Amino acid sequence: MYRAILPNGQLECHEYERDDEGVTLYSESGELLAFVPYASLEALLTEAAYTGDEPGVM
């Protein structure tokens, strides 16, 4: 599971694909959730980033 952090909130997704313009987010069933341009993407984190005392700690 991943979280795309945006200026106005966040989206959870199961998978993502990167290209030159941004990231495409997909649900667990493979459905398209959103396309997020890099200019609007603040971070793309795994769920492990939320389990430790510090971000990014597993």
C-alpha positions as CSV (number, residue, x, y, z in Angstrom):
1,M,0.0,0.0,0.0
2,Y,1.2,3.5,-0.8
3,R,0.1,7.0,0.0
4,A,0.4,9.9,-2.4
5,I,0.7,13.1,-0.5
6,L,-0.8,16.1,-2.3
7,P,-1.1,19.8,-1.3
8,N,-4.8,19.3,-0.4
9,G,-4.8,15.8,1.1
10,Q,-3.6,12.3,0.3
11,L,-4.7,9.2,-1.7
12,E,-4.1,5.6,-0.9
13,C,-3.2,3.2,-3.7
14,H,-2.1,-0.4,-4.1
15,E,0.2,0.1,-7.1
16,Y,1.6,3.0,-9.1
17,E,3.4,3.6,-12.4
18,R,5.8,6.5,-13.0
19,D,6.3,8.2,-16.3
20,D,7.9,11.5,-17.5
21,E,4.9,13.6,-16.5
22,G,3.8,12.1,-13.1
23,V,2.4,9.0,-11.4
24,T,-0.7,6.9,-12.2
25,L,-2.3,5.4,-9.1
26,Y,-4.2,2.1,-9.1
27,S,-6.5,0.3,-6.6
28,E,-6.0,-3.2,-5.4
29,S,-8.2,-4.5,-8.2
30,G,-6.2,-2.6,-10.8
31,E,-8.7,0.2,-11.3
32,L,-7.3,3.6,-12.2
33,L,-7.6,6.0,-9.2
34,A,-5.9,9.1,-10.4
35,F,-3.1,10.6,-12.4
36,V,-1.0,13.0,-10.3
37,P,1.5,15.3,-12.1
38,Y,4.9,15.6,-10.4
39,A,4.2,19.3,-9.8
40,S,1.2,18.3,-7.5
41,L,2.9,15.4,-5.8
42,E,4.6,16.2,-2.5
43,A,5.6,12.6,-1.6
44,L,4.8,9.0,-2.4
45,L,5.3,6.8,0.7
46,T,4.9,3.2,1.7
47,E,2.7,2.3,4.6
48,A,6.0,1.4,6.4
49,A,6.7,5.1,6.7
50,Y,3.8,5.3,9.2
51,T,4.7,2.4,11.4
52,G,7.9,3.7,13.0
53,D,8.5,6.7,15.3
54,E,10.2,8.5,12.4
55,P,9.0,8.7,8.8
56,G,10.7,6.1,6.7
57,V,11.8,3.9,9.6
58,M,10.7,0.3,9.3
